[in-house]
Amino acid sequence: MIELNTDFLQDLLFPKRCVHCRRWGQFLCEQCLREIEFLTEQFCPVCGKTAVLGLPHPRCENNQRHRRNQSHLDQIHSLCWYRGPVRSLINQFKFKPTVQSLTETFEFLMRRGLVAEDTQIWEEATVTAVPLHDTSQRERGFNQAQLLTQILSQITNLPERFDLLIKSRPTLRQSGLDKPARQQNTHGVFNTRSNLANPIPTRIIIVDDVYTTGSTLNECARVLKEKLGVSAVYGFTFARG
């Protein structure tokens, strides 16, 4: 009896095509892979200017103590710029039915882009995802942030946990909204579960696909700190807009 390779059958029945240029062969062809712009520096979560390891500047931390330009994130780390092939990859990842098969592509890029020195502050942290509202979760059948969280957990050997946050009501899509509208759109939509298992992590990495204004991650960090007493919340996104 002849045994057929399952990968061969998968490629035969559902051939891969580059999500950006539409060439056949891979979900991300070699040419488009070379166009991906990995971040060579990180940015302060408060003012958005270049900052070592994506940590707040001392002056920004002082401003926060006076309630000016407040951020609840203790760090923000992103891998790529949200443009070109990365934009196409994430749009396919979020809204197309082939999403599950793209996880290997994301894992490859995350392993390539993560630098140990940049993530040293994450020691002993727990990884979690920005939650979707139940309606969106049912419509999509998955949470793209949770899939990225699972990949990050595998790469870093950090524990993952998905019972910490819930999204209590649906929101408008953030794309197309300006910063004040994004903040209004996300304010008060996240909460914690009432039956959480102990212990509660003291350091958490909250994962999402794209960082633009930081409104979503910042609101998640606020809830984690104010309602669960988490001491440090770090933001991680695959891309930065």
N, C-alpha and C positions, 0 to 999 in steps of 0.2 A: 504493500500500500504506500502510495506516494504522500509524503507529508509536505504541505504547503506552508511557507513562511507567512505568518499573520501580518507582518509589516508589508510584505509584498502584496498580499491581497488588499490591504487597506489602501495602499498607494494606487493599486489597479482600479478599485471601485470608487475611491474618493481621491483623485490626484491632487497633489499640493500645488498651490499657486501663490506667488508672492502677494502679500496683502497690500503692497504699495504700488509696484509697477506692473503687477499681474502676469509676470513671467511664470511659466510652469516649472515645477521642480521642488521648490521649498516655500515654506510660509514667509520666509524672508530671504531673498536671494543675496548672493555675495556682493553685488553692486550696491544694493540698498543697505546691506549691513555696514558697508564702509561709510555710508552717509550719516549713520547715527552719531550724534554728538553727545558723548559722555561729559558730564560736568567735571571740570577740573578744579572747581572751587565750590564752597557751600556758602549759605547766606544766613544772616541773622533772622530769627523768627519774629523779631519785633520791628526792625526798621527795613529789612529786606536787602541791606547792603552786604557786601562780601564779609564773611566772618570765619574765623578758624573753626573747623569741624562743624560749622552750622550752629555754633553756640551764640547766645545773646552777647552783645558788646557790654562791657561794664557800665557805660553810660546809659544804655537801653535798660539794663536791669535797675538802675537807679530811678529812671523815669517811671518804670512800672510800679515802684514803691510809692510813687506819687499819683498812681492811677492814670498816667498818660501813655497812650498808645499801647494798651495792655495786650500781652500774649501769655497764654497759659502753657505754651510749649517750652521745654527746656532745651530743645535742639530740633532742627529740621534737616533731614538728609535726603537728597534726591539723586537719581542716577543719570538721567538723560534729559536733554531739552525736548519739550513737547512740540516737535515740528517734524515735517517730512515723514520718513518711514515710521518713526515712533508714534506719531499721531494716527497714522493708518493702522498700526498694530494694536493700539489701545482701543480705537473705535471698533475694530473687528472683534477684539477680546470682549468688549462690553455688550455688543448688540447683535452679534451673529452666532448662529448655532454651532459653529466649529470651535467655539471657545475652548472646550476641554483639550483639544488637540494642540492648542497654542501654548500650553503650559510649559512644554519642553523648550520652546523658543524663549520664553520669559526667563526660565531657569538659566539657560545658556547666557543670556545677556546680564542677568543679575550676578552670576558668578564672575563674569568678565568685568563688570563695573564696580563691584564692591571691593574696597581696599581695607585691609585689617586695621590700619592706623586710623582710618576715618570712623570705624565702628567700635573702637576700644571702649568708648564711654558706655556701651550697651551691656557691659558685663553684668550678669545676674538679673537681667531684665526679662520680662515675659512679653511675648508678641501677641497682639490682637488686631482685629480689623475694624474699620469703620462699618457699622451695620447698615443693611438695607431695611426699609420698611417691609413688613410681611407681604404686602401687595406686590411690590417690585420683585421681591425674592421669588414669589410664585410665578410671576410673569416671565422672568428670566430663567428661573430654575437653578440659579447659582448666584453667588456674590463674588464679583471679580476681586475685591479687596481681600476676601478670605482666601482665595486661591493664591494670591501674591503673598499673603501671610504664611501660608503653609510652605511655600517655596523658601521664603526668608528663614523660617524656622529650621528647615532642613539644612540650609547653607551655613547658618550660624550655630546650629545645635542649641538654640535657645528654646525654652518651652513655649507652647502656644496655648491660648485660651480664648474661647469665643462666647462665654456666658456673661461677660462683664457689662456690655452695653446693649441697649435696644434703641431702635428708632421708632418713636411713638406715633408719628404721623407722616404721610408722604409729603414731599416737597417738590418745588419746581426744579427742573434741571439747572445746575449752576452755570453751565456754559451759556454765554450771552448776557449774563447779569453782571452789573458793575459791583465793586466791592461793598458798598452799603447795602445793596439789594441781596448780595450773597450772605452777608451777616444777618440780615433780617430773615432770610429764607431758612437759615440753619438754627437760629436762636430758639432754644427751648425744645428742639425736636428729639434730642437724645436723652436717655435716662438709664438708670441702672436697674437690674433685676432685683426683685424683692426676696428671692430665695437663693442668694449666692452662696456657693460653697466656700468655706474657709480653707486656707488663709487667702487673704486678698494680696496680690502682688504689690510691692512698694515702688517698683520701677516698671514702667510699661512702654513698649514701642507700639504706637498706633499706626496702622498701615492703610494707605489709600493708593489709587492709581496715579492721580495727577494733583500736584500742588499749584494753585494759581494765586489766590489771595490768602489761603490758609484758613478760611472761615470754618470749614468743616472740621479739620483737625483741631483747631483751636477750641471749638465748642466741645468736642469730645474730650479734650484735655481738661477743660474747665469742669465738666461733669465728673470725670475720674478723680480729680483732686478734691472737689467740694463735697461729693457724696460718698466717695469710698476712701478718702484720705490718702490717696496715692501721692508719694513724695516727688516723683519725677516722671514726666511724660515726654517721650521723644517721638517726633514725627518721621515717618519714612514713606516716600512715594517713589514709584518707578520713574515718573517724569515730573518736570517742572515747567509751567507755562510762562 
